[in-house]
Amino acid sequence: MKLLALTTFAGLAALAGGLTPAHALFMLTFDETGTFCNSSSGTCTPHIENDPSLNPLTSGMVVVFDLPELTFSGNVNVLNPDGVTISDRLRWINSAGSSTACEASVPGTTPCADRLIFYSLDSNGFAADIGPVSLGSTVFSTTEHADGTFSWNAPGCGLPTCNVYNGTSAVPGPIAGAGLPGLIFASGGLLGWWRRRKKIA
């Protein structure tokens, strides 16, 4: 099960002719089951529903989180440690389902996204899992480390750091029977089978 801890620190300031200030400064923690969402500021409500975006990635169910504060819309690919293969996609949408309505790259944009969709390209049976899907690149992406953690610094506010998203996708645990104990057990079984076979011959 992937646990995605999403930490958002926003320091959006009003700039002359620039962006409208936002108040987002919250830590959001959630998982791909869609049953857990915790926010350090305001409320965060998880939903499992049909993909509500205007350009859905799936016709099936996805995990959608109501955000405690408005932020910019857009998409971010989370890449596997190889830096190439897409592991997950995060999508911020507004109330109409648009992921392009208030992108940070457009000067003078006011944050309008109130929901986050978490898509996992796994097929493990969790609510966020949409299975293998062919996705194109996004303007922004981040790469997971071998331990499953990633960090993404969102642009758009005119400051060095606007929103910092620190996530953790749990690395799959060891398979039962793998490793040295499993090898010893398998070798013992193979030796026993070979001895019995030798006695019969």
N, C-alpha and C positions, 0 to 999 in steps of 0.2 A: 504494500500500500504506500502510495506516495503521500507524504505530508508536505504540503507547501506552506512554508511560513513566509508570509509576505509582509515586509516592513516598509511603510511609506513615511518618508520625512519630506514635508513640503515646506519650502521657504519661498513662496511665490510673492513677489513684491510688485507693486504698481510701478510701471515705468512710463515715462512721458511718451504717449503714442504707443505704448506697449500693451501689456496684458493686464486684465483686471485681477486684483489680488484674490487669492483663494486662501481658505483657512485650513486646508488639509494638513494635519500633523497627527497621524495615527499609525498604529501597528495593527496589522490585520493578519490573523493566523487562520488557516483553513486547510481542509484535506479534500481529497478527491471523492470521498464518499458522499459529500454534500450534506452531511449531518452535523458538521462542526464548523463554526465560524466565530471568532473572537476578535473584538476590536478594543483597543485601548482608549478610543474616543468615539462616542456615539454608539449606534447599534449597527451590527452587521447581520444580515439575515440571509441564510442560504436557501436556495430553491432548486428543485430538480424539475425541469420543465423542457418542453420542446425548444430547440434553439431559437431564441427570440431576435437574433440579429437580422438585419435586412438582407444580408448575404450569408445565409447559414452554411456552416461547414458540414452539417449532418442533418438528416431529416428526423433523427432520433432525439433522445433526451440528453441534456447537458446540465452541468452545475453552474448556477448563476448566483452571484453574491450581490445583494444590495449594499452599496458602499455607504459609509457614515458621512461622507462629504463628496462634493462634486470634484471631478478631476478631468483631465483631457482624454479625448477618445483616441483610439488607435489599436494597433496590433503589435505584439512582440512575440517572435519565435524564441523558444528556449531550446537550444541545441544540445545534443549529447556531447560528451567530452571530446569526441572526434572533431567538433567544430563544424560539422557538415550536416549530419542527420538531425531532423527536427524531432524533439522529444515531446514538447508541449507547445500550445499557443495560448497566450493570454490576450483577451480582447475586452476593451473598455467601450461600452455603448451608452447612448443617451436613452431617454424614455421612449423614443421612436424606434430604437434598435439600430441606429446608425453608429458605425465605428469611425466615421469620417466627419461628423458634424462639427467637432471642435478640436481638431488636431493641433498640437502644440507648435507645429511648423508654420502655421498660418499666423502672420502678425495681427495683433489686436484680438485674438481669440479669447473668449471667456470659457472657462471649464464648464462642461455640460454633461459629462458622462456620470451616470449614477449607478451603473452596474458593471460588474466584471464577470466575464465568462471564462471558465477554466476548461480547456480542451486538453485531454491527454490522449496521445496516439497509441496507448496501450490497449490490450484486450484482456484485462484481468478481471472484468466484471464489476468494476467500481463505476459510480455514477458519472464521473468525468471522462471515462474511457469511451472514445469514439472509434477506436481501432485504427488500423493503418489508413491514412488518407494522404493523397498527394497534395502537398501544400507548396505554394510558391514562397519566395523569400519576402521578408518584410523590410521596411526601411530600418527598423531597429531589431536587434536580436542580442541574445546573451548566451554564453556557453556554460553549461554545468561543469563543475569540477568533478573529479573521480568520486568524491564522497557525496555527490548529488546536490551540492550547494551552488547557488549562482547569485549574482548581484547585477542589477541594471540601474543606471543613473538616467532618469528621464530628462529630456531637454525641454526648453521652451519658455523658461521664466526669466531668462537674462542673467541668471546667477550660475556660479559654477556647479551647484547641485540644486536640483529642484525636488524631484521625487527619487528616492533611492529604494529600490525593491530588492530585498534580500530573501531569496527563497531556498527551500531545501526539498529536494525530491529524494526520498529515502532510497538508497541503493538496495536492490533485492538482497535479501538475506541468504546465508549459505544454504545449499541444498542438503537435505538430510542424507547422511551417508557419504558426503563428500569429504575430502581431506584424508589425512593419515589413518584415522580410525576406520573409515569406510574402506580404504585400500587394504588394510590388514584383514578386515572381515571378509572382503571379496576374495582376497588371496587364499585365506583359510578355506573358504567354500570351494574354490577352484582346486586346491590341493586335495581336499576330501573327495571331490568328484573324480579326480584323476586316479587316486588310490583305489576307489571302488571299481572303477573301470578296469584298472590293471589286474585286480583280483579275479574279475570275471573272465578276462582273456587268459 
